[in-house]
Each structure stands twice: as structure tokens, then as C-alpha cells.
Amino acid sequence: MTPWLGLVVLLGSWSLGDWGAEACTCSPSHPQDAFCNSDIVIRAKVVGKKLVKEGPFGTLVYTIKQMKMYRGFTKMPHVQYIHTEASESLCGLKLEVNKYQYLLTGRVYD
């Protein structure tokens, strides 16, 4: 069994609401909190990476191979892509291709 070598919390987003802008929410959290507060939790391996030029900073799209799903069966039964900001300063993720299995937690947005 391959050990889980990374815990990645996909919680970062910028949003505008009625009360103004919210700051980035990518600060590390306890793994149990990340699990309980997430829409989806999977164990996956990154098999591809592509930079998409949408906006001033770009977006990274990771293609993943889902190994196991722990949470989120009804919201999204199969995850194939992870979208994240290209810049780490905007809560973007840097994942290794074909190297590790990651435990990914996150929110599902339309």
C-alpha cells in the first residue's frame, strides 16, 4: 500500500458577496476539520498538468486518477480534473505529476 504522502486542502477561493470581498481561505487546517468541512474527499494521483490562460494570473488544471473516494459520492461521483490558481500566493496548489498519491479535500462549486 502506498503511503499518503501529501495532504492537500483545496479550500482557496476569492468570492464577492453582498458583504464585500472575502480573503483567501487556504491557510492549513487540521486534517479532521478539512475532512468534515469538505464536500468531497478523495485519494488520487496526478497524471497530467496544463496551464490555462484564463485571467491575469492563469489557472492550472491537473488531470488526476482517482484511487478512492471517501466523501462526496452524491455531489460528484468521479473526479477527473482539479482546477487551481497558478500562483501559490492566490492559494494555488503545486502538485507533482506521477510521483505521489494525495489526499484531496475540497468544495464543489457550479
Secondary structure, 3 states (H helix, E strand, C coil): CCCCCEEEEECCCCCEECCEECCCCCCCCCHHHHHHCCCEEEEEEEEEEEEECCCCCCEEEEEEEEEEEEECCCCCCCCCEEEEECCHHHCCCCCCCCCCEEEEEECCCC
